[in-house]
Amino acid sequence: MSSALAIAAVTAALKDIINNGFVDHDLSTVGNFTVTSQPPDRITTGATEANQLNLFLYQITPNLGWRNADLPARDRSGVRISNPPLAVDLHFLLSAYGAEDLNAEVLLGFAMQILHETPVLAREQLRIALGSPAPIDGTILPGPFGTLSALDLADQVELIKITPEFLGAEELSKLWTAMQARYRPSMSYLVTVVLIRREGDARIAPPVLQRGADDRGPTAIGLPPALTAVRNIASPLLPGARLGDDLAFLGNNLLRPGVITALFECHRLGIRNELPAAPGPVSNELLAHLPATSDDDAAMANWAAGIYSVALRVAEPDVPAWTTNSIPLAIAPRIEFAPDSVAVDTEFDLTVSCSPRVRPLQEAGVRLIVGTTEILPKLTTQPPDTAEPTSLVFSVPGLPSGTHLIRLRVDGIDSLPIKLNGVPPEIVFDPGQMVTAQ
């Protein structure tokens, strides 16, 4: 691979090839000339303009073929584990300047012919161009970088290739305008690929003496469990679950030896809970119970309404624990409110208790839905005892005579104002989730 001097080394090598080609063609009739690599805005133009060819590196782009050819450079903790090369393509602008009529055109034509006949920079060409006396070395760099050598470019695995790029009038106009220089006849070239890498940074793994414990090799576990659905046991028609509900996990190859638990993660709120899972009455079914406040005093604070990613964690004997794919699950709030009977067309305050508790990040998105009307909370109270539900007060405008369905929306998840009746169960509206205006 090449060192950090590679870009400068390519420029120096191209200058050397063009200059040697001019000497071989004996352009003495044109007069004295020079080959430079300066920014165009620093070149003298006008009445004192000299015969000059200028090679300017105006753009560097990533090489798509080498961009992801190696392993990632760092692990998840940020420690460098490999040393992939920085692979770049160089874009040069070759411009010609002339003291007399047609001098610039003659110089540009010969330079284009030379680069056309040299589509690849051979390794020996690079060693000659970058050898003693070296046009570029590490002495211009500080500290340990002073030992770098441009000759590394000749030994990189990829050869340096030169390809003409024919820019349109608009591209040339933008380029010269950006450089704030007077336009001169120009030709663009793509030089690819330059591989830059510092040696000695990667970690080298020691030799492998054993393949696992007691040299048993890898452990094959066959087809892994795969989740296909998570549903409320009460009814597959329910759009979500509430604390206190039972869940069924359906999938393939779920019944395995060892300990299987259900993982519930709400990334938005930073919640991660783990519940035991047990085989159900149906093949390839596991059951888990969402704790109610009566089951677990901490359930009110440890859970929240929202969307969860649910997966199974499998811990088998002598095998590292691993998890299945994730399935989204909505956990809805459970509410109680008062009063449940009000006067017709009379504004009133409705106090709603919400379990699990509303998290501070959720408070701005809480809405009460009375019938089809959304209402913002007037007051939100979080009791000091974390086992107590959140209390919310809403100012409800006067309601017409009749019954009106009440729902609380937290993080986009509505409470479930429904219940199951009969066998097979039928979903109906819960009268206990309605306000009567009379």
Secondary structure by P-SEA (a helix, b strand, c coil): ccccaaaaaaaaaaaaaaaaaaaaaccccccbbbbbbccccccccccccccbbbbbbccccccccccccccccccccccccccccccbbbbbbbbbbbcccaaaaaaaaaaaaaaaacccccaaaaaaaacccccccccccccccccccccccccccccbbbbbbbccaaaaaaaaaaaccccccbbbbbbcbbbbbbcccbbbbcccccccccccccccccccccccccccccccccccccccbbbbbbbcccccccbbbbbbbccccbbbbbbbbbbcccccbbbbbcccccccccccccccccccbbbbbbbcccccccccbbbbbbbbbbbccccccccccbbbbbbbbbcccccccccccbbbbcccccccccbbbbcccccccbbbbbbccccccbbbbbbbbcccccccccccccccbbbbbbcccccccc
